[in-house]
Amino acid sequence: MSETGETKNIGLRGVKVADTRISDVDGEKGNLIYRGLNICDLVVHSTFEEVSFLLLHDHLPKAEELKRFQSELISEREVPETIYGFMRMMPKSAHPMDVLEAAVPILAAYDPQLHDESRNANFKKATRLIAKLPSIVAAWDRIRKGSEPVRPSPELTHAGNFLYMLSGSLPDRATARDFDICLILHAEHSFNASTFAGREVASTHAHLYASIVAAIGALSGEIHGGANSEVMKMLLEIGEVNRAKSWVSEKLQKGGKVMGMGHAVYHTEDPRASILRGICSRLADHTGDRKWFELTKAIEASTREEFRKLKGKEIYPNVDFYSASVYHMMGIPTDLFTPVFAISRISGWAAHIIEEKFAEAQPKPELYRPDADYVGTYCGPEACPYIPIEERSK
Ligand SMILES: CC(C)(COP(=O)(O)OP(=O)(O)OC[C@H]1O[C@@H](n2cnc3c(N)ncnc32)[C@H](O)[C@@H]1OP(=O)(O)O)[C@@H](O)C(=O)NCCC(=O)NCCS
């Protein structure tokens, strides 16, 4: 609290900035609902395509609606040749999140409805982005490795097609479904940093693509979406189950963070982490290599134990903790983990940006404009005298 009694420097924790109809995170009970439905039911009964429709349209699709939406997504998977040209000119070392962020305005330039701000045009733009982002992420991975991009297959599901475009070979059905579940779990999480960034840009009446660029930038940070790659780096660094305890203990005692642990909202187990732990175990059996699952579990146990000792409280894994070893076992390169988060979260971002634009949960759209207390140089209400450059001593 500042001297004036206002809350500051708390990362807006607990400050309600809007109403939303899209999702609810119950941090005490560890529940996450999308448009009224529990994610635990969605991962059993739905696909990412169906969940994307739900997030955008506020209801589960009827069979005919889902069929139409799936066909639209399939027909929008191709990206303009300019995208490939731009990628071929990029340094191979460019981070996939930066490439994704840079590719989105190119998509904007090719969108025939870019400046059509009707609700229906925004749904179409959202559908195009959901369809095309996976093609961009997969294409960059191949181009930077000196291979040709694999063109999307209309025969495959959204999840299966991404794995296919990445590796060039057809994924087995179980892995494609596991990846589909990962996409469902990452699709939406209320007013997290990247969604808020997207909504904030949308509140200026910027178009959907500009808002999505902001969201991608926010997601890239290591304490937000970047955490999943950091978890994998940690797993690779620790390497063996028997090193987990000492590594974690040293890290925490030095005041460092164990990536993938802790959450700003959940004070109990993140329900997504519980589901991902199960997928991780299943994949370990499927690949015949339990190392990554066992190592992740050992780090979780050591972190919880050490945290209790050091801080006298509990800490739990978040969505990024088990997704790292899951993606690794699926053959996804570590620096693609955060772009993979983006190809899922695009559905939630788009739903939020549309909600923001059309004030679907508010009486009217409003430009975000928070305030700050000025604590810099102050010479009085008339401001400081301006010193010409030749008279400045330092
Ligand atoms: C997500 C995160 C930013 C939430 O942090 P937060 O809301 O600020 O959490 P809190 O402030 O309640 O943390 C309480 C304490 O636990 C510590 N803590 C939180 N997460 C920690 C972690 N992963 N490793 C070690 N210590 C952690 C904080 O440093 C703080 O310590 P202090 O009280 O001595 O200052 C934080 O948990 C974190 O950085 N996690 C690692 C990054 C990550 O996985 N991000 C993905 C989030 S989905």
The ligand as an SDF file (V2000), in Angstrom:
LIG
                    3D

 48 50  0  0  0  0  0  0  0  0999 V2000
    4.2770  -18.2090  -11.0150 C   0  0  0  0  0  0  0  0  0  0  0  0
    4.9160  -17.3000   -9.9820 C   0  0  0  0  0  0  0  0  0  0  0  0
    5.4500  -16.0490  -10.6720 C   0  0  0  0  0  0  0  0  0  0  0  0
    3.8550  -16.9160   -8.9510 C   0  0  0  0  0  0  0  0  0  0  0  0
    4.5130  -16.1980   -8.0230 O   0  0  0  0  0  0  0  0  0  0  0  0
    3.8150  -15.3640   -6.9030 P   0  0  0  0  0  0  0  0  0  0  0  0
    2.3990  -15.1570   -7.0870 O   0  0  0  0  0  0  0  0  0  0  0  0
    4.6030  -14.1410   -6.8580 O   0  0  0  0  0  0  0  0  0  0  0  0
    4.0020  -16.3350   -5.6990 O   0  0  0  0  0  0  0  0  0  0  0  0
    4.1880  -15.8480   -4.2670 P   0  0  0  0  0  0  0  0  0  0  0  0
    4.6500  -14.4590   -4.1770 O   0  0  0  0  0  0  0  0  0  0  0  0
    2.9420  -16.1840   -3.5330 O   0  0  0  0  0  0  0  0  0  0  0  0
    5.3800  -16.7430   -3.7740 O   0  0  0  0  0  0  0  0  0  0  0  0
    5.5250  -16.9480   -2.4300 C   0  0  0  0  0  0  0  0  0  0  0  0
    6.9370  -17.2530   -2.1510 C   0  0  0  0  0  0  0  0  0  0  0  0
    7.2740  -18.4280   -2.8480 O   0  0  0  0  0  0  0  0  0  0  0  0
    8.4000  -18.2210   -3.6260 C   0  0  0  0  0  0  0  0  0  0  0  0
    8.2400  -18.9680   -4.8500 N   0  0  0  0  0  0  0  0  0  0  0  0
    7.1760  -18.9420   -5.6720 C   0  0  0  0  0  0  0  0  0  0  0  0
    7.3890  -19.7700   -6.7050 N   0  0  0  0  0  0  0  0  0  0  0  0
    8.6010  -20.3220   -6.5070 C   0  0  0  0  0  0  0  0  0  0  0  0
    9.3700  -21.2600   -7.2390 C   0  0  0  0  0  0  0  0  0  0  0  0
    8.9210  -21.7530   -8.3700 N   0  0  0  0  0  0  0  0  0  0  0  0
   10.5610  -21.6100   -6.7680 N   0  0  0  0  0  0  0  0  0  0  0  0
   11.0140  -21.0960   -5.6070 C   0  0  0  0  0  0  0  0  0  0  0  0
   10.3450  -20.2100   -4.8680 N   0  0  0  0  0  0  0  0  0  0  0  0
    9.1470  -19.8270   -5.3320 C   0  0  0  0  0  0  0  0  0  0  0  0
    8.4510  -16.7490   -3.8880 C   0  0  0  0  0  0  0  0  0  0  0  0
    9.7770  -16.3370   -4.1990 O   0  0  0  0  0  0  0  0  0  0  0  0
    7.9410  -16.2090   -2.5850 C   0  0  0  0  0  0  0  0  0  0  0  0
    8.9930  -16.2230   -1.6600 O   0  0  0  0  0  0  0  0  0  0  0  0
    9.0730  -15.0780   -0.5170 P   0  0  0  0  0  0  0  0  0  0  0  0
    7.7680  -15.1500    0.2210 O   0  0  0  0  0  0  0  0  0  0  0  0
   10.2570  -15.4920    0.2970 O   0  0  0  0  0  0  0  0  0  0  0  0
    9.2770  -13.8040   -1.2540 O   0  0  0  0  0  0  0  0  0  0  0  0
    6.0470  -18.0380   -9.2440 C   0  0  0  0  0  0  0  0  0  0  0  0
    5.5410  -19.1510   -8.5690 O   0  0  0  0  0  0  0  0  0  0  0  0
    7.1710  -18.4620  -10.1630 C   0  0  0  0  0  0  0  0  0  0  0  0
    7.9930  -17.6390  -10.5590 O   0  0  0  0  0  0  0  0  0  0  0  0
    7.2000  -19.7580  -10.5560 N   0  0  0  0  0  0  0  0  0  0  0  0
    8.2390  -20.2210  -11.4340 C   0  0  0  0  0  0  0  0  0  0  0  0
    7.9350  -19.8070  -12.8620 C   0  0  0  0  0  0  0  0  0  0  0  0
    6.7880  -20.5530  -13.4460 C   0  0  0  0  0  0  0  0  0  0  0  0
    6.7010  -21.7550  -13.3390 O   0  0  0  0  0  0  0  0  0  0  0  0
    5.9160  -19.8100  -14.1260 N   0  0  0  0  0  0  0  0  0  0  0  0
    4.7770  -20.3690  -14.7860 C   0  0  0  0  0  0  0  0  0  0  0  0
    3.5320  -19.9660  -14.0860 C   0  0  0  0  0  0  0  0  0  0  0  0
    2.1210  -20.8130  -14.7840 S   0  0  0  0  0  0  0  0  0  0  0  0
  1  2  1  0
  2  3  1  0
  2  4  1  0
  2 36  1  0
  4  5  1  0
  5  6  1  0
  6  7  2  0
  6  8  1  0
  6  9  1  0
  9 10  1  0
 10 11  2  0
 10 12  1  0
 10 13  1  0
 13 14  1  0
 14 15  1  0
 15 16  1  0
 15 30  1  0
 16 17  1  0
 17 18  1  0
 17 28  1  0
 18 19  1  0
 18 27  1  0
 19 20  2  0
 20 21  1  0
 21 22  1  0
 21 27  2  0
 22 23  1  0
 22 24  2  0
 24 25  1  0
 25 26  2  0
 26 27  1  0
 28 29  1  0
 28 30  1  0
 30 31  1  0
 31 32  1  0
 32 33  2  0
 32 34  1  0
 32 35  1  0
 36 37  1  0
 36 38  1  0
 38 39  2  0
 38 40  1  0
 40 41  1  0
 41 42  1  0
 42 43  1  0
 43 44  2  0
 43 45  1  0
 45 46  1  0
 46 47  1  0
 47 48  1  0
M  END
$$$$
